[in-house]
């Protein structure tokens, strides 16, 4: 996930494209969208990840809820 840590979310998303059925990849895809400010897409993938058992998805969903509360 070197592209994610470098802030290159578009390249990271392209790399994750083939793994959309993997819960961890769904979480990473959600995080990429979250970092790009696309909270609707992020929530879609994070909810899938949560449903499929990813342990980090609920934490990231909470980050989105907090970000939405402080948006101006």
Rosetta blueprint (number, residue, H / E / L):
1 X L
2 X H
3 X H
4 X H
5 X H
6 X L
7 X L
8 X L
9 X H
10 X H
11 X H
12 X H
13 X H
14 X H
15 X H
16 X H
17 X H
18 X H
19 X H
20 X L
21 X L
22 X L
23 X H
24 X H
25 X H
26 X H
27 X H
28 X H
29 X H
30 X H
31 X H
32 X H
33 X H
34 X H
35 X H
36 X L
37 X L
38 X L
39 X H
40 X H
41 X H
42 X H
43 X H
44 X H
45 X H
46 X H
47 X H
48 X H
49 X H
50 X H
51 X H
52 X L
53 X L
54 X L
55 X L
56 X L
57 X H
58 X H
59 X H
60 X H
61 X H
62 X H
63 X H
64 X H
65 X H
66 X H
67 X H
68 X H
69 X H
70 X H
71 X L
72 X L
